């Protein structure tokens, strides 16, 4: 007599995802020694601490000077650059989502990116807007895990390109090669690496979860590494990095830094890279610390670096205000064309959803 197949096998054969009971995610986190509440508080607290130490060391003068110097011209130029940067980021997201079979239109992607940018620069942690963007898109395509993955891959691909560009430029230009400044530089890199390590360990889980997530990552990676998709994603990422560097230059000019763009480029890239450290208060903290150190190490004065970082933050905040208006209007009812019943996004063989891989929870 044939014995019935286990429930997990029947679910896989039917292509469905077995959802854990209430409290299953909490049990897994407890077994792995993870408590998400401390991490939610650590990120903004870390950013506030870094910002507080920098301001306490350099004084509040550079902050006040930066806010006074950031005039309407700088804000308007930053907003114009932000339009191009946001469209490039939305295009990158659309390419990623299309390869992961969770496509969306470019206008919807642009609107969602503006909303997430505004939330990122106003809410603690600096990533809640992106989490919301992924969850919202996932609900529109009836697969929250897949929607979150599209945003995660979109942001990760941008960071990879930024790292490669930054390392290449720093190796060629060596702007911090003067004697006596190597130790602070290594200390800064060590702090950034430590923060990233804490982030990864805090979001980790048991070995079973890691294995399932690894299979999802491999499946998604194969889909995204096609020549057409990877080329477009890299090009869009270059445009996004260029937009952020242009905004940094605008901020530097606003506060009176007349350094040539070629000499300002490695400083800007380093500051942008450190800004991605997940210990920040709505984007503030690591950026100001990195700018103060980088400008000081380049012989331009740490206070000047703090002023540039503050001006950059002010310009970025104003540039994201269209997202606030879009939040007031509300998102569209659907971000993708309505499909006939039974023709929803198909799951590739061997590619379970993240919801299946980590138990159906979407954690920011």
C-alpha positions as a Python dict, from the first residue, in 0.01 Angstrom:
ca = {
    (1, 'X'): (0, 0, 0),
    (2, 'X'): (132, 343, -97),
    (3, 'X'): (167, 576, 197),
    (4, 'X'): (46, 936, 149),
    (5, 'X'): (322, 1189, 78),
    (6, 'X'): (421, 1421, 360),
    (7, 'X'): (240, 1753, 375),
    (8, 'X'): (554, 1948, 280),
    (9, 'X'): (596, 1739, -37),
    (10, 'X'): (230, 1781, -131),
    (11, 'X'): (268, 2160, -94),
    (12, 'X'): (577, 2162, -315),
    (13, 'X'): (402, 1952, -578),
    (14, 'X'): (111, 2193, -584),
    (15, 'X'): (346, 2494, -603),
    (16, 'X'): (201, 2646, -288),
    (17, 'X'): (367, 2786, 21),
    (18, 'X'): (286, 2640, 359),
    (19, 'X'): (245, 2928, 600),
    (20, 'X'): (368, 2881, 954),
    (21, 'X'): (133, 2920, 1244),
    (22, 'X'): (126, 3235, 1451),
    (23, 'X'): (437, 3276, 1659),
    (24, 'X'): (651, 3049, 1437),
    (25, 'X'): (876, 3339, 1338),
    (26, 'X'): (920, 3437, 1701),
    (27, 'X'): (1013, 3079, 1791),
    (28, 'X'): (1276, 3069, 1516),
    (29, 'X'): (1423, 3400, 1629),
    (30, 'X'): (1431, 3279, 1989),
    (31, 'X'): (1604, 2955, 1885),
    (32, 'X'): (1864, 3157, 1691),
    (33, 'X'): (1914, 3403, 1977),
    (34, 'X'): (1768, 3693, 1782),
    (35, 'X'): (1548, 3965, 1920),
    (36, 'X'): (1445, 4209, 1648),
    (37, 'X'): (1348, 4483, 1893),
    (38, 'X'): (1706, 4561, 1998),
    (39, 'X'): (1814, 4589, 1634),
    (40, 'X'): (1533, 4831, 1553),
    (41, 'X'): (1657, 5058, 1829),
    (42, 'X'): (2028, 5006, 1761),
    (43, 'X'): (2021, 5149, 1409),
    (44, 'X'): (1885, 5497, 1491),
    (45, 'X'): (2070, 5506, 1822),
    (46, 'X'): (2397, 5431, 1644),
    (47, 'X'): (2338, 5708, 1393),
    (48, 'X'): (2243, 5957, 1664),
    (49, 'X'): (2554, 5864, 1862),
    (50, 'X'): (2787, 5913, 1565),
    (51, 'X'): (2624, 6245, 1477),
    (52, 'X'): (2637, 6360, 1837),
    (53, 'X'): (3007, 6276, 1871),
    (54, 'X'): (3092, 6459, 1548),
    (55, 'X'): (2898, 6772, 1643),
    (56, 'X'): (3035, 6767, 1998),
    (57, 'X'): (3389, 6744, 1862),
    (58, 'X'): (3362, 7003, 1586),
    (59, 'X'): (3094, 7228, 1735),
    (60, 'X'): (2762, 7336, 1592),
    (61, 'X'): (2908, 7611, 1376),
    (62, 'X'): (2957, 7396, 1063),
    (63, 'X'): (2596, 7276, 1089),
    (64, 'X'): (2455, 7628, 1115),
    (65, 'X'): (2682, 7754, 837),
    (66, 'X'): (2571, 7472, 607),
    (67, 'X'): (2201, 7537, 660),
    (68, 'X'): (2250, 7909, 595),
    (69, 'X'): (2455, 7848, 282),
    (70, 'X'): (2215, 7598, 124),
    (71, 'X'): (2009, 7843, -81),
    (72, 'X'): (1724, 7800, -325),
    (73, 'X'): (1957, 7753, -621),
    (74, 'X'): (2130, 7456, -458),
    (75, 'X'): (1797, 7305, -356),
    (76, 'X'): (1653, 7346, -707),
    (77, 'X'): (1959, 7194, -869),
    (78, 'X'): (1951, 6904, -625),
    (79, 'X'): (1583, 6843, -697),
    (80, 'X'): (1653, 6838, -1071),
    (81, 'X'): (1933, 6587, -1031),
    (82, 'X'): (1709, 6379, -804),
    (83, 'X'): (1454, 6341, -1082),
    (84, 'X'): (1712, 6178, -1307),
    (85, 'X'): (1854, 5969, -1023),
    (86, 'X'): (1510, 5846, -919),
    (87, 'X'): (1416, 5752, -1275),
    (88, 'X'): (1742, 5557, -1308),
    (89, 'X'): (1677, 5375, -979),
    (90, 'X'): (1321, 5298, -1087),
    (91, 'X'): (1444, 5165, -1419),
    (92, 'X'): (1691, 4941, -1234),
    (93, 'X'): (1412, 4814, -1009),
    (94, 'X'): (1190, 4747, -1310),
    (95, 'X'): (1465, 4543, -1476),
    (96, 'X'): (1519, 4338, -1160),
    (97, 'X'): (1147, 4287, -1101),
    (98, 'X'): (1095, 4177, -1460),
    (99, 'X'): (1365, 3911, -1432),
    (100, 'X'): (1211, 3786, -1108),
    (101, 'X'): (867, 3763, -1275),
    (102, 'X'): (717, 4042, -1066),
    (103, 'X'): (714, 4314, -1330),
    (104, 'X'): (584, 4667, -1289),
    (105, 'X'): (554, 4975, -1506),
    (106, 'X'): (815, 5251, -1503),
    (107, 'X'): (571, 5524, -1385),
    (108, 'X'): (465, 5304, -1093),
    (109, 'X'): (828, 5233, -1010),
    (110, 'X'): (919, 5603, -1014),
    (111, 'X'): (629, 5692, -785),
    (112, 'X'): (714, 5409, -546),
    (113, 'X'): (1081, 5511, -538),
    (114, 'X'): (990, 5870, -452),
    (115, 'X'): (766, 5754, -169),
    (116, 'X'): (1032, 5523, -29),
    (117, 'X'): (1300, 5792, -52),
    (118, 'X'): (1094, 6033, 152),
    (119, 'X'): (1026, 5772, 417),
    (120, 'X'): (1393, 5674, 425),
    (121, 'X'): (1502, 6031, 507),
    (122, 'X'): (1231, 6094, 765),
    (123, 'X'): (1198, 5766, 959),
    (124, 'X'): (1462, 5611, 1187),
    (125, 'X'): (1678, 5343, 1036),
    (126, 'X'): (1692, 5482, 683),
    (127, 'X'): (1548, 5170, 515),
    (128, 'X'): (1182, 5157, 617),
    (129, 'X'): (1074, 5318, 291),
    (130, 'X'): (1241, 5043, 89),
    (131, 'X'): (1086, 4774, 307),
    (132, 'X'): (743, 4928, 252),
    (133, 'X'): (809, 4952, -120),
    (134, 'X'): (888, 4582, -139),
    (135, 'X'): (590, 4477, 70),
    (136, 'X'): (350, 4696, -128),
    (137, 'X'): (473, 4565, -462),
    (138, 'X'): (463, 4209, -333),
    (139, 'X'): (98, 4247, -242),
    (140, 'X'): (23, 4379, -590),
    (141, 'X'): (174, 4068, -749),
    (142, 'X'): (30, 3835, -484),
    (143, 'X'): (376, 3736, -355),
    (144, 'X'): (516, 3952, -75),
    (145, 'X'): (840, 3754, -57),
    (146, 'X'): (904, 3807, -425),
    (147, 'X'): (826, 4178, -399),
    (148, 'X'): (1074, 4221, -113),
    (149, 'X'): (1337, 4034, -310),
    (150, 'X'): (1303, 4271, -606),
    (151, 'X'): (1384, 4568, -382),
    (152, 'X'): (1663, 4384, -202),
    (153, 'X'): (1832, 4291, -529),
    (154, 'X'): (1779, 4639, -671),
    (155, 'X'): (1950, 4802, -373),
    (156, 'X'): (2223, 4536, -350),
    (157, 'X'): (2317, 4573, -716),
    (158, 'X'): (2353, 4947, -668),
    (159, 'X'): (2579, 4896, -366),
    (160, 'X'): (2798, 4649, -556),
    (161, 'X'): (2853, 4901, -836),
    (162, 'X'): (2923, 5177, -581),
    (163, 'X'): (3181, 4960, -402),
    (164, 'X'): (3359, 4873, -727),
    (165, 'X'): (3371, 5236, -842),
    (166, 'X'): (3484, 5364, -502),
    (167, 'X'): (3763, 5109, -462),
    (168, 'X'): (3885, 5171, -818),
    (169, 'X'): (3890, 5550, -778),
    (170, 'X'): (4061, 5534, -438),
    (171, 'X'): (4331, 5301, -569),
    (172, 'X'): (4401, 5531, -863),
    (173, 'X'): (4383, 5870, -691),
    (174, 'X'): (4502, 5777, -337),
    (175, 'X'): (4366, 6101, -188),
    (176, 'X'): (4440, 5995, 171),
    (177, 'X'): (4796, 5872, 118),
    (178, 'X'): (4959, 6150, 320),
    (179, 'X'): (5171, 6035, 619),
    (180, 'X'): (5004, 6012, 954),
    (181, 'X'): (4646, 5957, 845),
    (182, 'X'): (4650, 5584, 774),
    (183, 'X'): (4534, 5477, 1119),
    (184, 'X'): (4211, 5682, 1123),
    (185, 'X'): (4135, 5553, 774),
    (186, 'X'): (4171, 5192, 880),
    (187, 'X'): (3968, 5267, 1190),
    (188, 'X'): (3687, 5407, 976),
    (189, 'X'): (3688, 5102, 752),
    (190, 'X'): (3695, 4876, 1057),
    (191, 'X'): (3390, 5051, 1205),
    (192, 'X'): (3204, 5019, 876),
    (193, 'X'): (3292, 4650, 847),
    (194, 'X'): (3190, 4589, 1207),
    (195, 'X'): (2856, 4760, 1154),
    (196, 'X'): (2789, 4556, 842),
    (197, 'X'): (2884, 4240, 1027),
    (198, 'X'): (2643, 4324, 1307),
    (199, 'X'): (2372, 4386, 1050),
    (200, 'X'): (2426, 4053, 882),
    (201, 'X'): (2443, 3858, 1206),
    (202, 'X'): (2136, 4030, 1344),
    (203, 'X'): (1932, 3936, 1039),
    (204, 'X'): (2062, 3580, 1026),
    (205, 'X'): (1893, 3265, 1145),
    (206, 'X'): (1940, 2894, 1185),
    (207, 'X'): (2133, 2680, 943),
    (208, 'X'): (1815, 2555, 779),
    (209, 'X'): (1697, 2906, 706),
    (210, 'X'): (2038, 3003, 569),
    (211, 'X'): (2033, 2704, 336),
    (212, 'X'): (1687, 2785, 201),
    (213, 'X'): (1773, 3151, 154),
    (214, 'X'): (2092, 3044, -23),
    (215, 'X'): (1891, 2846, -275),
    (216, 'X'): (1667, 3146, -340),
    (217, 'X'): (1970, 3370, -385),
    (218, 'X'): (2127, 3130, -633),
    (219, 'X'): (1808, 3103, -835),
    (220, 'X'): (1759, 3480, -844),
    (221, 'X'): (2125, 3535, -927),
    (222, 'X'): (2100, 3311, -1232),
    (223, 'X'): (1800, 3509, -1350),
    (224, 'X'): (1970, 3846, -1300),
    (225, 'X'): (2308, 3760, -1452),
    (226, 'X'): (2181, 3739, -1807),
    (227, 'X'): (2367, 3978, -2040),
    (228, 'X'): (2063, 4193, -2116),
    (229, 'X'): (1950, 4229, -1756),
    (230, 'X'): (2293, 4268, -1596),
    (231, 'X'): (2404, 4525, -1853),
    (232, 'X'): (2095, 4738, -1798),
    (233, 'X'): (2120, 4708, -1420),
    (234, 'X'): (2487, 4812, -1427),
    (235, 'X'): (2413, 5109, -1653),
    (236, 'X'): (2127, 5224, -1432),
    (237, 'X'): (2347, 5187, -1125),
    (238, 'X'): (2617, 5402, -1285),
    (239, 'X'): (2355, 5670, -1348),
    (240, 'X'): (2238, 5653, -985),
    (241, 'X'): (2595, 5684, -852),
    (242, 'X'): (2656, 5975, -1090),
    (243, 'X'): (2345, 6150, -960),
    (244, 'X'): (2451, 6109, -597),
    (245, 'X'): (2800, 6239, -674),
    (246, 'X'): (2652, 6539, -858),
    (247, 'X'): (2437, 6616, -554),
    (248, 'X'): (2745, 6596, -332),
    (249, 'X'): (2926, 6842, -560),
    (250, 'X'): (2630, 7079, -544),
    (251, 'X'): (2639, 7063, -164),
    (252, 'X'): (3015, 7128, -162),
    (253, 'X'): (2981, 7429, -388),
    (254, 'X'): (2695, 7563, -175),
    (255, 'X'): (2914, 7577, 136),
    (256, 'X'): (3210, 7726, -48),
    (257, 'X'): (3428, 7425, -127),
    (258, 'X'): (3606, 7511, -453),
    (259, 'X'): (3797, 7184, -491),
    (260, 'X'): (3802, 7059, -852),
    (261, 'X'): (3552, 6784, -921),
    (262, 'X'): (3829, 6536, -1002),
    (263, 'X'): (3977, 6584, -654),
    (264, 'X'): (3635, 6590, -488),
    (265, 'X'): (3524, 6266, -656),
    (266, 'X'): (3706, 6014, -431),
    (267, 'X'): (3587, 6196, -118),
    (268, 'X'): (3229, 6195, -243),
    (269, 'X'): (3239, 5826, -329),
    (270, 'X'): (3384, 5731, 8),
    (271, 'X'): (3120, 5933, 194),
    (272, 'X'): (2841, 5781, -16),
    (273, 'X'): (2974, 5431, 50),
    (274, 'X'): (2990, 5480, 427),
    (275, 'X'): (2643, 5634, 418),
    (276, 'X'): (2515, 5286, 335),
    (277, 'X'): (2618, 5154, 678),
    (278, 'X'): (2284, 5054, 839),
    (279, 'X'): (2353, 5243, 1164),
    (280, 'X'): (2193, 5577, 1087),
    (281, 'X'): (1916, 5809, 1196),
    (282, 'X'): (1708, 5868, 883),
    (283, 'X'): (2032, 5878, 685),
    (284, 'X'): (2224, 6093, 934),
    (285, 'X'): (2529, 5984, 1132),
    (286, 'X'): (2780, 5775, 933),
    (287, 'X'): (2763, 6023, 644),
    (288, 'X'): (2864, 6316, 865),
    (289, 'X'): (3134, 6115, 1039),
    (290, 'X'): (3283, 5994, 710),
    (291, 'X'): (3272, 6342, 555),
    (292, 'X'): (3441, 6500, 856),
    (293, 'X'): (3718, 6239, 852),
    (294, 'X'): (3765, 6243, 472),
    (295, 'X'): (3789, 6621, 445),
    (296, 'X'): (4023, 6634, 740),
    (297, 'X'): (4242, 6357, 597),
    (298, 'X'): (4258, 6541, 262),
    (299, 'X'): (4373, 6858, 439),
    (300, 'X'): (4049, 7049, 384),
    (301, 'X'): (3931, 7061, 745),
    (302, 'X'): (3691, 6830, 926),
    (303, 'X'): (3448, 7115, 987),
    (304, 'X'): (3425, 7174, 613),
    (305, 'X'): (3339, 6809, 564),
    (306, 'X'): (3062, 6826, 824),
    (307, 'X'): (2918, 7132, 649),
    (308, 'X'): (2913, 6953, 314),
    (309, 'X'): (2742, 6649, 466),
    (310, 'X'): (2476, 6863, 634),
    (311, 'X'): (2412, 7057, 314),
    (312, 'X'): (2387, 6727, 126),
    (313, 'X'): (2130, 6599, 377),
    (314, 'X'): (1923, 6916, 344),
    (315, 'X'): (1930, 6901, -36),
    (316, 'X'): (1831, 6534, -38),
    (317, 'X'): (1543, 6598, 203),
    (318, 'X'): (1396, 6873, -17),
    (319, 'X'): (1448, 6660, -329),
    (320, 'X'): (1237, 6380, -180),
    (321, 'X'): (937, 6602, -101),
    (322, 'X'): (750, 6481, -413),
    (323, 'X'): (734, 6150, -227),
    (324, 'X'): (546, 6318, 56),
    (325, 'X'): (287, 6446, -190),
    (326, 'X'): (254, 6101, -345),
    (327, 'X'): (201, 5955, 1),
    (328, 'X'): (-83, 6201, 59),
    (329, 'X'): (-242, 6109, -273),
    (330, 'X'): (-200, 5739, -200),
    (331, 'X'): (-59, 5456, -413),
    (332, 'X'): (-248, 5329, -718),
    (333, 'X'): (-472, 5030, -668),
    (334, 'X'): (-249, 4807, -882),
    (335, 'X'): (115, 4847, -990),
    (336, 'X'): (95, 4585, -1264),
    (337, 'X'): (-161, 4509, -1535),
    (338, 'X'): (-440, 4285, -1413),
    (339, 'X'): (-389, 3926, -1524),
    (340, 'X'): (-654, 3663, -1590),
    (341, 'X'): (-720, 3416, -1308),
    (342, 'X'): (-462, 3140, -1286),
    (343, 'X'): (-191, 3336, -1473),
    (344, 'X'): (-18, 3497, -1177),
    (345, 'X'): (359, 3515, -1144),
    (346, 'X'): (511, 3175, -1201),
    (347, 'X'): (773, 3039, -965),
    (348, 'X'): (1083, 2903, -1133),
    (349, 'X'): (1174, 2543, -1061),
    (350, 'X'): (1408, 2526, -765),
    (351, 'X'): (1331, 2885, -665),
    (352, 'X'): (1105, 2895, -359),
    (353, 'X'): (978, 3230, -249),
    (354, 'X'): (1148, 3413, 34),
    (355, 'X'): (826, 3370, 226),
    (356, 'X'): (882, 2993, 206),
    (357, 'X'): (1254, 3027, 274),
    (358, 'X'): (1222, 3231, 594),
    (359, 'X'): (880, 3129, 710),
    (360, 'X'): (662, 3386, 537),
    (361, 'X'): (774, 3682, 748),
    (362, 'X'): (881, 4013, 600),
    (363, 'X'): (1125, 4171, 837),
    (364, 'X'): (1269, 4517, 780),
}
